[in-house]
Amino acid sequence: MITTKTLSAFILSGLFSGLAITAANAQTAKPEDPALKIYRATPPRINDLIHTKLDVRFDYKKRYLYGKEWVTLKPHFYPTDSLRLDAKGMDLKTIAVVKNGKNIPLKFKYDDSLTVNIQLDKVYHNTENYTIYIDYTSKPNELKQQGSAAITDAKGLYFINPDGTEKDKPTQIWTQGESESSSCWFPTIDKTSQKTTDEISMTVPAKYVTLSNGRLASQKLNGDGTRTDTWKQELPHAPYLFMMAVGDFKIYKDKWRNKEVNYYLEPKYAPYAKQIFGMTPELIEFYSTTLGVDFPWYKYSQIVVRDYVSGAMENTSATLHGDYVQETPRELIDANYDAGRSTIAHELFHQWFGDLVTAESWSNLTVNESFADFSEMLWAEHKYGKDEADAHSNDAMVNYLSSPDAKTKDLVRFHYNNEMDMFDVVTYQKGGRILNMLRNYLGKDAFYKGLNIYLKTNAFKAGEAQQLRLAEEEASGLDLNWFFNQWYYGAGHPVLNISYKYDDATKTETVYLAQTQDGQTFKLPMAVDIYAGGKKNRFKVWMNDKADTLTFPSATKPDLVNVDADKVLLVKKTDDKTLDQFAFQYFNAPLYMDRFEAINFAAAHQADKTGQKVMIAALKDKYYGLRIKAIKALNMSIDDIHNAALPVLTSLAQTDENTLVRAAAISKLGALKASGNLTLFKQALSSQSYAVQGAALSAIALLDPAQSLTLAKGFEQDNKGALSQAIVTTYATNGGSEQWPYVYKQYSDAGPQTKFGLTRSFAAMTGRVDKPEYAQQGITALKELGIKYKQFGVAPFITGLLNTIKTERTKLNDTASATAADEAVKAVNDAK
């Protein structure tokens, strides 16, 4: 699963660096949670699910599901005369055991409306199956299930615009089972260690399309305007991976080998299905080949729904995506390896790690989510190149390192408040980096052989990290207890200081390594590359102690000592290199992170000729992300930088193959406010890229505000992303009450990333717009934003803007709005 929390971190991480806001701002000292003292044991298996048959229909008006269920089970080992099922907030009308085709009623207790305890008709042994019939009604909208930061709601079954009253929103039904919400729409043993085959019959309005796990076995028109679709999942999977979706979807039919691969989208996005999801067959082939285990399910479908409560979900053979993956061709021009594409890779890998082999408990969620996070980098490496993979991996590591409490949490942990607490940067981003380290240590062939053993040994069963260890040990012949003890069953990461000394008399280079973190000492196998005399020599070394001294022979003083030369260690690093050494690293060391580190250092030393050399060279780096990084970091107030960079920026703005690089170059040129660039900016307005158009409009607004208002008006009917932001910023900066309704609507409708990008200019317009009612609309919007994202540390930023608005409204004698701003500040500060 890609969670809301993960997406929010992805969206907000870049914003925070620009606003000097970090996740630490959101943290306050909290008393220890008593729930953290509870040992979260793997749930006991008293009865085992075998087969689940459901017959359901929907009441759109009441938001009910009317269901009939036949669930077949057997005792796991010990004889039993009772059965406990998870069944949240239901009306349970009949519970019976099926004997010779007849339903024999059973006694049951359903006191807490969460689980039902059923007294069976006899003692059953693990050699005999029994089938229970249940007639029930699910009432998801009446269920009080608490969501989380990762998954914002937990009622399992969702009716979207069921009455058709919301304009421009389709009518849909969909389900969300993780973590334990499938039991909100059918009674089951809602645990990850359970596996069951299933058959789901859905009776729906005949105009709608349905999707569920497995194969579409039959469709029957009922003569009353409805149709019954029956889906069969004939290989066992966990209950939380059950899914249903109903609505007006267009299906694009693709295939992998001889298996169905289908994409379900809203009709207006259907023409772009191949551009959005078309990489899926290639992805399936790549993962199947890499793992040595072919895609295990009957088919693979992907469906996009509205108002999804998380990012995406890997339901067996039928992944459900939030609507952020639906993009037009013009949006896809700027996408590169964005959240949508990486999510497609992430959810597919779950079909092996999570669906074929499922974490036996939430404590071991790493065997699901760490692998899916790792797969994003794996696919990027294969499809887009190692630089893209390393950039993606570094972003994930920074995300983990910037989370203040992450260093206190084990990857596998048996103490947590709620299982949803496991869906965090430790399980995802840290876990993915740990797998990358393991791959580097073992070598790719041994690592993938171990994954093959793990998958084949545990197929259609539950797994845990120790089984992964055993599989990798079997493949490699190496002991891995040390690795799993420190990375899986220990918390934190190394904080590493590196310094150097060359002794000309002894012809030795000494490297001093010091781990300064509290807690455990990490064993760190690593490569060290010594560049000297025009040659590179590689040494494989281990850091075993808190402080280690490494010595290497070198006939001359090295030009560069590159510690962790493969750039795989999960570590917070301080590297005592000189500018000359970082410059050598940029031009000679091969990896993305080598160049990334060098650009970072050179950016802080642009007054130096060597720093300038690196920055100018980086404008033409082979990886677009580093070109953008260099463009944004340029200090154009330095004459030598300005003179050397200007022609390169002009060329990049016009001809770079990557639209985001062109947009970054235009923005940099725009900040110079040089009238000679106006023609270039106007030409860029004709680009198909929203990013390029947005940068050009913003640049023109700096040179000719009046003209920018006219130009912005012409783009109101076709804009997305950066262009939408540019229009609103142009109006907010240079416009007035005439433009306010457009600005307010765009701001209100914008997604989180776009909204935060607009917030400064939106607040400024709120402060000066001449109508008090408009000012109060803006104040309310900012207050709501501050409350919603307070957990990410935005409160000081938002309250600062609101206080400025208060001052501006006071100057305009708008007492009502000034008071509203004051009250909004208090509301944000008081929000939990």
C-alpha atoms as one frame of an Amber mdcrd trajectory, in Angstrom:
protein
   0.000   0.000   0.000   1.005   3.578  -0.659  -0.518   5.408   2.296  -1.808
   8.926   2.697   1.005   9.500   5.164   3.619   8.382   2.632   2.151  10.577
  -0.096   1.921  13.549   2.245   5.578  13.178   3.098   6.425  12.994  -0.612
   4.335  16.081  -1.372   5.414  18.185   1.574   9.121  17.322   1.868  10.221
  19.756  -0.811   7.945  22.477   0.531   9.311  22.236   4.044  12.895  22.865
   2.989  11.768  26.060   1.281   9.750  27.243   4.274  12.343  26.229   6.876
   9.726  23.928   8.401  10.576  20.388   9.416   8.703  17.528  10.950  10.458
  18.381  14.202   8.239  21.464  14.486   5.267  19.160  14.860   6.767  17.181
  17.721   6.157  17.943  21.367   7.128  15.929  24.391   4.471  13.323  25.066
   3.989  11.027  28.028   4.741   7.418  27.260   1.745   5.652  25.768   0.739
   2.722  27.991  -0.324   0.830  24.859   3.348   0.630  23.880   3.919  -1.734
  26.806   1.499  -4.272  25.322   3.187  -7.150  23.510   1.457  -7.557  20.162
   1.606 -11.306  19.761   0.852 -12.991  16.467  -2.896 -13.753  16.673  -3.624
 -17.379  17.590  -5.172 -19.516  14.885  -8.053 -21.454  16.371 -10.018 -21.865
  13.140  -8.696 -21.495   9.601 -10.607 -19.941   6.723 -10.848 -22.162   3.659
 -13.420 -20.604   1.330 -15.591 -17.473   1.482 -18.678 -17.117  -0.712 -20.516
 -13.786  -0.732 -23.741 -12.665  -2.402 -24.159  -8.893  -1.968 -26.356  -6.063
  -3.206 -26.267  -2.370  -2.395 -28.747   0.175  -1.098 -27.477   3.472  -2.511
 -30.011   5.549  -0.597 -29.267   4.099   2.839 -25.585   3.355   2.088 -26.123
  -0.274   3.147 -24.825  -3.590   1.857 -27.206  -6.560   2.122 -25.136  -9.719
   2.257 -25.388 -13.461   2.400 -22.230 -15.385   3.246 -21.182 -19.016   3.245
 -17.812 -19.337   4.954 -16.050 -22.692   5.131 -13.526 -23.314   7.904 -11.745
 -26.010   9.878  -9.978 -26.051  13.243  -6.306 -25.206  12.879  -5.014 -27.905
  15.225  -6.933 -28.247  18.461 -10.577 -29.412  18.496 -13.081 -26.605  19.045
 -16.821 -26.103  19.435 -16.803 -22.318  18.879 -15.936 -19.775  16.239 -15.132
 -16.097  16.634 -15.514 -13.856  13.580 -14.720 -10.182  13.125 -17.931  -8.378
  12.120 -17.925  -4.644  12.693 -21.151  -2.679  13.095 -23.459  -5.109  11.296
 -27.002  -6.330  11.675 -26.572 -10.107  11.984 -29.934 -11.636  11.103 -29.161
 -15.337  10.798 -26.125 -17.468  11.641 -26.434 -21.153  10.856 -24.335 -24.199
  10.104 -25.021 -25.808   6.723 -25.826 -29.512   7.021 -26.979 -31.548   4.041
 -28.087 -28.390   2.261 -30.063 -27.107   5.253 -29.309 -24.155   7.517 -29.359
 -25.155  11.176 -29.465 -21.997  13.354 -26.662 -21.487  15.854 -26.454 -19.459
  19.037 -24.169 -16.452  18.966 -23.152 -13.430  21.048 -22.548 -10.068  19.443
 -22.200  -7.724  22.368 -19.494  -5.323  21.228 -20.563  -5.004  17.559 -16.965
  -5.839  16.610 -16.712  -9.617  16.946 -19.316 -12.350  17.039 -18.804 -15.476
  19.120 -20.640 -18.448  17.588 -21.425 -21.663  19.426 -20.998 -24.488  16.905
 -23.304 -27.492  16.772 -20.540 -29.873  17.924 -16.837 -30.223  18.541 -14.930
 -30.125  15.262 -11.461 -31.571  14.633  -8.849 -30.382  12.174  -9.688 -33.252
   9.856 -13.176 -31.919   9.114 -14.524 -28.772   7.490 -17.738 -26.971   8.331
 -19.680 -24.205   6.564 -21.400 -21.316   8.307 -24.213 -19.319   6.655 -24.707
 -15.674   7.658 -27.452 -13.275   6.572 -26.349  -9.756   7.462 -26.497  -6.039
   6.695 -23.381  -3.860   6.610 -23.863  -0.197   7.579 -20.492   1.440   6.946
 -21.649   5.044   7.274 -23.034   4.326  10.741 -19.843   2.633  11.864 -17.541
   4.597  14.158 -14.164   3.289  13.056 -11.161   5.536  13.653  -8.805   6.218
  10.772  -5.135   7.137  10.995  -2.501   9.364   9.429  -1.753   6.556   6.986
  -5.326   5.564   6.080  -7.723   8.358   6.897 -10.845   6.233   7.342 -11.526
   2.640   8.344 -15.138   1.844   7.503 -14.218  -0.668   4.797 -16.996   0.096
   2.297 -17.462   3.485   0.614 -20.399   4.963  -1.291 -19.149   7.873  -3.417
 -21.807  10.373  -4.530 -24.478   7.648  -4.246 -27.369  10.052  -4.887 -25.658
  11.704  -7.865 -26.026  15.135  -6.283 -22.363  16.191  -6.420 -21.568  17.871
  -9.706 -18.656  16.489 -11.731 -18.218  13.523  -9.383 -19.079   9.975 -10.531
 -21.158   7.546  -8.492 -18.968   4.738  -7.241 -18.692   2.015  -4.618 -15.345
   0.642  -3.532 -13.780  -1.161  -0.584 -10.597  -0.719   1.451  -9.571  -3.707
   3.570  -6.214  -2.827   5.104  -5.569  -3.062   7.946  -8.620  -4.909   9.346
 -11.579  -3.265   7.620 -12.810  -6.040   5.344 -14.771  -7.182   8.392 -16.786
  -3.971   8.069 -18.487  -5.429   4.994 -18.387  -9.200   5.542 -17.822 -11.359
   8.658 -14.426 -13.067   8.590 -11.316 -13.793  10.604  -9.706 -10.492   9.684
  -6.059 -11.415  10.276  -3.100 -11.360   7.927  -2.173 -14.969   8.700  -5.495
 -16.256   7.336  -5.824 -17.348   3.699  -9.017 -18.190   1.835 -10.317 -18.629
  -1.669 -13.420 -16.646  -2.486 -16.421 -16.142  -4.706 -18.187 -12.773  -4.739
 -21.494 -12.141  -6.509 -22.455  -8.467  -6.816 -25.906  -7.339  -7.904 -25.619
  -3.806  -9.267 -27.396  -1.430 -11.663 -26.826  -2.903 -15.107 -25.226   0.309
 -16.402 -22.249  -0.092 -14.066 -18.988  -2.013 -14.332 -17.727  -4.204 -11.481
 -14.294  -5.413 -10.443 -13.160  -7.887  -7.822 -10.374 -10.372  -7.173  -9.724
 -13.227  -9.575 -11.717 -13.935 -12.712 -15.116 -12.769 -13.863 -16.876 -16.138
 -13.887 -20.354 -15.037 -14.995 -22.683 -12.104 -15.663 -26.467 -12.395 -15.460
 -29.062  -9.757 -16.421 -31.897  -9.861 -13.912 -34.685  -8.137 -15.832 -35.192
  -5.423 -13.224 -32.449  -3.109 -14.447 -29.779  -4.920 -12.433 -27.057  -7.373
 -13.289 -25.276  -9.942 -11.120 -21.564 -10.362 -11.687 -19.765 -13.302 -10.070
 -16.020 -13.103  -9.474 -13.973 -16.117  -8.365 -10.582 -15.964  -6.659  -9.439
 -19.566  -6.807  -6.057 -19.181  -5.105  -6.014 -18.382  -1.376  -5.325 -14.857
  -0.132  -5.756 -12.817   3.038  -9.148 -11.271   3.894  -7.788  -7.705   3.941
  -6.959  -8.141   0.244 -10.589  -8.752  -0.767 -11.978  -5.949  -2.904 -15.045
  -4.760  -4.791 -15.538  -1.736  -7.011 -18.677  -0.601  -8.830 -19.169   2.379
 -11.125 -19.022   3.944 -14.550 -15.552   2.846 -15.623 -14.118   2.316 -19.069
 -11.913  -0.756 -19.381  -8.734  -0.755 -21.431  -7.703  -4.345 -22.129  -4.004
  -5.156 -22.208  -2.191  -8.442 -21.570   0.985 -10.015 -20.205   1.891 -13.259
 -21.912  -1.543 -14.926 -21.932  -2.959 -13.233 -18.853  -5.450 -10.371 -18.716
  -4.088  -6.962 -17.768  -6.859  -4.354 -17.539  -7.095  -0.673 -16.633 -10.346
   0.799 -15.256 -10.631   4.582 -15.516 -13.242   7.304 -15.548 -14.487   7.750
 -19.133 -12.758  11.109 -19.668  -9.391   9.548 -18.830  -9.962   6.326 -20.763
  -8.220   7.625 -23.931  -5.029   7.973 -21.887  -5.132   4.528 -20.239  -2.132
   3.249 -22.189  -0.047   6.319 -21.339  -0.946   6.045 -17.647  -0.688   2.292
 -17.089   0.933   0.990 -20.266   4.210   0.059 -18.583   2.394  -2.626 -16.548
   3.073  -5.662 -18.798   6.768  -4.749 -18.953   6.779  -4.366 -15.171   5.177
  -7.788 -14.687   7.746  -9.361 -16.981  10.645  -7.642 -15.218   9.509  -8.635
 -11.727   8.676 -12.199 -12.818  12.105 -12.629 -14.399  14.013 -10.966 -11.578
  12.305 -13.013  -8.863  12.218 -16.283 -10.806   8.538 -16.558  -9.825   5.970
 -15.723 -12.484   3.115 -13.376 -11.650   0.933 -15.803  -9.648  -2.643 -14.607
 -10.178  -5.271 -15.145 -12.865  -5.246 -11.516 -14.004  -4.009  -8.091 -13.028
  -6.342  -5.100 -13.046  -5.836  -1.534 -11.887  -8.728   0.769 -11.102  -8.812
   4.483 -10.233 -11.461   5.757  -7.818 -12.548   9.046  -6.280 -12.133  10.129
  -2.646  -9.837   7.244  -1.818  -8.801   7.219   1.847  -5.166   6.387   1.175
  -2.736   6.373  -1.759  -3.237   2.976  -3.382  -3.954  -0.611  -2.304  -2.579
  -3.907  -3.612  -5.775  -6.000  -3.486  -5.013  -9.419  -4.909  -5.038  -9.188
  -8.719  -6.971  -5.880  -8.534  -5.027  -2.839  -7.333  -7.042   0.249  -6.416
  -5.496   3.703  -6.981  -6.438   7.156  -5.799  -7.270   9.567  -8.612  -3.874
  11.304  -8.501  -2.582   8.712 -10.985  -5.113   9.863 -13.602  -3.139  12.311
 -15.715  -3.588  13.725 -19.186  -0.820  13.421 -21.800   0.176  17.021 -21.138
   0.572  16.290 -17.426   2.531  13.147 -18.202   5.060  15.193 -20.183   6.258
  16.612 -16.868   5.832  13.421 -14.839   9.210  11.649 -15.171   9.303   9.047
 -12.339   6.641  10.754 -10.253   4.461   9.529  -7.394   1.960   7.986  -9.818
   4.452   5.903 -11.752   6.400   4.779  -8.709   3.105   3.785  -7.071   2.208
   1.578 -10.046   5.528  -0.230  -9.551   5.089  -0.381  -5.772   1.613  -1.924
  -5.824   2.499  -4.502  -8.452   5.462  -5.808  -6.418   3.001  -6.422  -3.588
   1.379  -9.129  -5.701   4.400 -11.216  -4.667   5.407  -9.556  -1.375   2.190
  -9.066   0.541  -0.295 -11.056  -1.519   1.474 -14.313  -2.467   3.398 -14.274
   0.831   1.680 -12.127   3.454   3.118 -10.723   6.676   1.997 -13.073   9.425
   1.277 -10.103  11.675   1.441  -6.311  11.542   4.673  -6.490  13.552   6.283
  -8.032  10.475   4.786  -5.577   7.990   8.311  -5.065   6.646   8.014  -8.207
   4.502   5.171  -6.454   2.676   5.930  -2.740   2.617   9.732  -2.578   2.753
   9.828  -4.759  -0.346   7.288  -2.629  -2.162   9.266   0.497  -1.296  12.466
  -1.183  -2.516  10.736  -2.169  -5.753  10.206   1.489  -6.679  13.980   1.915
  -6.823  14.412  -1.469  -8.506  12.089  -0.527 -11.375  13.613   2.924 -11.726
  17.051   1.336 -12.024  15.877  -1.023 -14.751  13.694   1.367 -16.732  15.134
   4.830 -16.211  18.734   4.203 -15.167  20.810   4.066 -11.998  20.787   7.853
 -11.489  16.981   7.860 -11.297  17.029   4.924  -8.897  19.648   6.506  -6.658
  17.793   9.831  -6.633  14.594   8.039  -5.616  16.446   6.094  -2.931  18.128
   9.214  -1.549  14.788  11.032  -1.327  13.448   8.090   0.681  16.469   8.079
   2.993  16.178  11.821   3.622  12.487  11.301   4.379  13.400   8.709   7.010
  16.306  10.687   8.490  14.181  13.825   8.849  11.550  12.037  10.960  12.482
  12.850  14.555  11.095   9.776  16.302  11.922   7.197  13.615  15.317   6.392
  15.141  13.605   4.970  18.243  11.619   2.320  16.345  12.660  -1.194  15.355
  11.789  -2.307  11.837  10.151  -5.442  13.275   8.388  -4.329  16.440   5.962
  -6.080  18.728   4.939  -3.004  20.716   2.762  -0.343  19.152  -0.385   1.596
  19.958  -2.322   0.633  16.835  -1.311  -1.539  13.909  -1.589   1.516  11.656
   1.435   2.931  13.500   3.458   0.358  11.572   2.748   2.207   8.305   5.558
   4.708   8.753   8.934   5.836   7.408  10.644   2.980   9.249   8.601   0.247
   7.569   8.652   1.943   4.161  11.658   4.177   3.534  14.100   2.722   6.053
  13.065  -0.832   5.203  13.576  -0.243   1.493  17.087   1.101   2.113  17.921
  -1.890   4.305  16.993  -4.233   1.467  19.199  -2.228  -0.874  22.105  -2.624
   1.564  21.460  -6.369   1.767  21.424  -6.634  -2.027  24.726  -4.778  -2.194
  26.320  -6.928   0.525  25.235 -10.294  -0.898  25.431  -9.379  -4.567  22.418
  -9.271  -6.834  22.432 -12.926  -7.878  22.510 -14.292  -4.329  19.997 -11.711
  -3.102  17.428 -12.512  -5.792  17.992 -16.243  -5.320  17.132 -15.725  -1.655
  13.933 -13.903  -2.599  13.073 -16.780  -4.903  13.518 -19.277  -2.065  11.457
 -17.122   0.300   8.575 -16.800  -2.167   8.488 -20.460  -3.185   8.826 -21.749
   0.377   6.053 -19.547   1.736   3.740 -19.208  -1.281   0.065 -18.742  -0.329
   1.097 -18.643   3.320   2.236 -16.047   5.827   5.864 -15.002   6.284   8.075
 -13.026   8.604  11.533 -11.473   8.611  13.215 -14.563  10.070  12.051 -16.604
   7.104  13.567 -13.988   4.827  16.843 -14.308   6.759  16.840 -18.094   6.410
  16.143 -17.878   2.680  18.967 -15.398   2.090  21.325 -17.510   4.191  20.397
 -20.599   2.198  21.059 -18.762  -1.067  24.319 -17.094  -0.056  25.798 -19.539
   2.442  26.509 -16.600   4.755  25.373 -15.950   8.321  23.053 -12.946   8.421
  22.060 -12.856  12.081  24.280  -9.809  12.625  22.539  -7.966   9.780  18.992
  -8.776  10.875  19.723  -8.142  14.556  20.963  -4.618  13.932  18.686  -3.555
  11.078  15.464  -5.529  11.622  15.402  -6.013  15.403  17.261  -2.868  16.437
  16.422   0.795  16.048  18.193   3.801  14.625  21.033   4.327  12.199  24.703
   5.302  12.232  25.666   8.954  12.545  29.040   8.828  10.869  31.905  11.341
  10.864  34.663  10.791   8.318  38.061  12.503   8.255  41.345  11.907   6.433
  45.119  12.211   6.784  47.893  11.389   4.326  51.422  10.562   5.580  53.967
  11.283   2.877  56.748   9.543   4.810  54.960   6.195   5.075  52.933   6.614
   1.876  49.715   5.785   3.649  46.276   7.311   3.655  44.423   7.093   6.959
  40.648   7.312   7.206  39.101   7.980  10.604  35.539   6.728  11.060  33.496
   7.625  14.117  29.898   6.675  14.900  28.453   9.337  17.197  24.878   8.094
  17.639  23.587   6.968  21.012  22.829   3.302  21.392  24.121   0.384  19.398
  27.263   0.286  17.295  26.562  -0.713  13.697  28.701  -3.149  11.758  29.162
  -1.553   8.346  30.634  -3.423   5.410  31.546  -0.932   2.706  33.662  -0.218
  -0.323  36.341   2.490  -0.209  37.699   3.796  -3.507  41.124   5.467  -3.537
  41.784   7.740  -6.512  45.515   8.457  -6.883  48.024   8.710  -9.701  45.316
   8.546 -12.324  44.007   5.191 -11.065  41.192   3.971  -8.851  41.704   1.132
  -6.372  38.805  -0.422  -4.506  39.062  -1.844  -0.996  36.354  -3.865   0.770
  36.380  -2.990   4.459  34.300  -3.338   7.626  33.632  -0.823  10.336  33.108
  -2.919  13.465  33.521  -0.430  16.316  32.221   2.987  17.286  35.561   4.405
  16.127  37.709   2.723  13.492  40.906   3.753  11.756  41.512   2.464   8.258
  44.880   2.702   6.494  45.566   2.276   2.788  48.831   2.293   0.854  49.128
   5.129  -1.677  52.316   6.218  -3.446  50.961   9.753  -3.742  48.443  11.798
  -1.813  45.054  10.670  -3.111  42.950  13.042  -5.128  39.915  11.457  -3.490
  39.074   8.870  -0.859  35.485   7.812  -1.476  34.057   6.093   1.602  30.920
   4.020   0.960  31.771   4.194  -2.717  28.612   2.287  -3.652  26.551   4.885
  -1.758  24.213   2.363  -0.164  24.670   2.875   3.576  21.677   4.121   5.529
  23.640   6.716   7.433  23.669  10.363   8.458  27.113  11.423   7.291  29.541
  14.280   7.883  32.402  13.987   5.396  35.467  16.169   5.976  36.469  16.589
   2.329  37.911  19.757   0.843  36.357  21.664  -2.035  39.066  20.343  -4.357
  38.291  16.797  -3.308  34.560  17.285  -3.839  35.297  18.809  -7.248  37.388
  15.765  -8.168  34.519  13.585  -6.917  32.065  15.372  -9.183  34.136  14.885
 -12.313  35.474  11.377 -11.612  33.282   9.347  -9.261  30.476   7.675 -11.193
  27.325   7.736  -9.098  24.429  10.125  -8.637  25.226  10.598  -4.952  28.867
  11.397  -5.745  27.733  14.275  -7.903  24.878  15.232  -5.553  27.272  15.614
  -2.613  29.731  17.610  -4.709  27.048  20.016  -5.946  25.836  20.510  -2.372
  29.319  21.454  -1.232  30.111  23.601  -4.255  26.821  25.491  -3.886  28.067
  26.769  -0.532  31.393  27.853  -2.084  30.366  29.672  -5.277  32.757  32.563
  -4.631  35.594  30.092  -5.160  36.718  29.298  -8.725  36.602  25.557  -8.029
  33.061  25.813  -6.716  32.080  27.783  -9.797  33.589  25.119 -12.042  31.451
  22.424 -10.430  28.264  24.504 -10.551  28.634  25.417 -14.223  29.480  21.827
 -15.160  26.474  20.567 -13.205  24.182  22.633 -15.418  24.926  20.002 -18.061
  24.871  16.959 -15.785  23.629  13.810 -17.498  20.780  13.463 -14.973  17.974
  15.987 -15.207  17.460  16.108 -11.451  21.013  17.294 -10.864  20.706  19.867
 -13.625  17.655  21.242 -11.812  19.484  21.122  -8.476  22.363  23.136  -9.922
  20.068  25.664 -11.603  18.181  26.349  -8.373  21.390  26.662  -6.348  23.129
  29.144  -8.686  24.053  32.458  -7.107  23.552  34.793 -10.055  24.695  37.806
  -8.043  28.279  36.596  -8.449  29.558  38.052 -11.721  31.610  35.021 -12.737
  28.651  32.717 -12.103  26.289  35.069 -13.938  28.512  35.415 -16.992  29.267
  31.702 -17.291  25.773  30.472 -16.501  23.691  32.894 -18.573  24.306  31.349
 -22.019  23.918  27.844 -20.582  20.634  28.746 -18.901  19.362  30.315 -22.116
  20.169  27.140 -24.005  18.603  24.916 -21.342  15.444  27.044 -21.310  14.978
  26.529 -25.023  16.355  23.092 -25.858  16.779  20.797 -22.857  15.109  17.448
 -23.453  13.532  17.513 -19.995  10.637  19.920 -19.481  11.315  20.398 -15.776
  14.874  21.494 -16.557  13.538  23.969 -19.130  11.073  25.287 -16.556  13.785
  25.646 -13.899  16.037  27.536 -16.330  13.187  29.873 -17.312  12.454  30.559
 -13.635  16.099  31.362 -12.996  16.217  33.706 -15.966  12.908  35.252 -14.929
  14.309  36.161 -11.522  16.899  38.344 -13.299  14.075  40.566 -14.600  16.007
  41.189 -17.818  13.724  42.583 -20.556  15.885  40.947 -23.213  14.458  37.547
 -22.187  10.824  38.540 -22.776  10.732  37.025 -26.285  12.112  33.727 -24.952
   9.438  33.649 -22.251   6.618  34.370 -24.718   7.841  31.625 -27.023   7.820
  29.207 -24.078   4.106  29.891 -23.538   3.386  27.758 -26.606   4.975  24.660
 -25.038   2.842  21.571 -24.430   4.389  21.347 -20.972   2.401  22.907 -18.147
   5.638  23.290 -16.198   7.305  25.291 -18.983   4.204  27.427 -19.525   3.882
  28.104 -15.805   7.509  29.158 -15.476   7.196  31.431 -18.526   4.019  33.123
 -17.271   5.620  33.738 -13.869   8.711  35.177 -15.540   6.600  37.534 -17.652
   4.694  38.635 -14.537   7.975  39.855 -13.056   8.712  41.932 -16.165   5.266
  43.144 -17.232   2.536  42.617 -14.592  -0.259  44.110 -16.723   0.530  41.889
 -19.707   0.761  38.828 -17.458  -2.849  39.339 -16.315  -4.062  39.304 -19.914
  -1.972  36.243 -20.772  -3.141  34.380 -17.653  -6.769  34.934 -18.636  -6.130
  33.061 -21.876  -5.029  29.932 -19.985  -7.980  29.678 -17.607  -9.696  26.925
 -19.618  -6.718  24.565 -19.926  -4.276  24.449 -17.045  -2.886  21.938 -14.592
  -0.030  21.754 -12.125   2.606  24.432 -12.492   0.552  26.456 -14.956  -2.421
  26.514 -12.563  -0.097  27.704  -9.843   1.364  30.395 -12.084  -2.067  31.735
 -13.054  -3.193  31.951  -9.445   0.098  33.506  -8.349  -0.086  36.054 -11.160
  -3.645  36.996 -10.226  -2.890  36.988  -6.508   0.183  39.193  -6.959  -1.039
  41.599  -9.626  -4.830  41.310  -9.647  -7.676  42.393  -7.399 -11.294  41.635
  -6.602 -12.040  40.838 -10.255  -9.648  37.897 -10.087 -10.484  36.798  -6.525
 -13.306  34.309  -7.351 -11.022  32.437  -9.755  -8.105  32.481  -7.289 -10.260
  31.323  -4.400 -11.832  28.448  -6.350  -8.489  27.243  -7.694  -6.923  27.420
  -4.255  -9.841  25.614  -2.635  -9.830  22.842  -5.253  -6.048  22.391  -5.387
  -4.237  19.303  -4.101  -1.799  19.618  -1.181   1.372  20.216  -3.224  -0.191
  22.909  -5.407  -2.006  24.497  -2.472   1.146  24.916  -0.417   2.911  26.369
  -3.421   0.195  29.004  -3.681  -0.170  29.793  -0.019   2.166  32.789   0.271
   0.644  34.637  -2.672  -2.894  33.608  -1.675  -2.295  35.031   1.798  -0.883
  38.242   0.362  -3.992  38.685  -1.805  -6.186  37.931   1.204  -4.470  40.751
   3.046  -5.046  43.408   0.378  -8.240  42.450  -1.508 -10.755  45.292  -1.176
 -13.864  43.265  -0.234 -14.012  42.095   3.406 -16.094  39.047   2.484 -13.298
  37.908   0.147 -10.693  38.446   2.875 -12.694  36.312   5.273 -12.988  33.523
   2.686  -9.207  33.526   2.442  -8.713  33.564   6.202 -11.012  30.567   6.626
  -9.160  28.631   3.897  -5.784  29.285   5.527  -7.098  28.309   8.956  -8.391
  24.999   7.596  -5.066  24.323   5.884  -3.139  24.986   9.087  -5.344  22.646
  11.093  -5.313  19.858   8.514  -1.531  19.767   8.126  -0.535  20.786  11.633
   1.009  17.349  12.207   3.583  18.213   9.543   4.723  21.351  11.353   3.010
  24.002   9.221   1.295  25.832  12.089   4.019  28.500  12.601   4.041  29.253
   8.882   0.242  29.561   8.632  -0.169  31.582  11.825   2.587  33.911  10.679
   0.671  34.583   7.469  -2.578  35.073   9.375  -0.931  37.613  11.678   0.348
  39.515   8.643  -3.166  39.464   7.187  -4.498  40.844  10.466  -2.062  43.762
  10.203  -3.004  44.455   6.567  -6.752  44.291   7.242  -6.321  46.646  10.198
  -4.611  49.159   7.903  -7.666  48.903   5.616 -10.001  49.534   8.588 -11.506
  46.083   8.094 -12.063  45.239  11.749 -14.203  42.171  11.039 -11.516  40.501
   8.943  -8.761  41.430  11.397 -10.786  39.790  14.157 -11.382  36.715  11.975
  -7.618  36.413  11.366  -6.964  36.642  15.100  -9.518  33.912  15.795  -8.023
  31.759  13.019  -4.584  31.954  14.639  -6.067  30.745  17.907  -7.918  27.909
  16.142  -4.736  26.652  14.450  -2.717  26.865  17.661  -5.418  25.063  19.653
  -5.953  22.294  17.095  -4.933  18.798  18.187
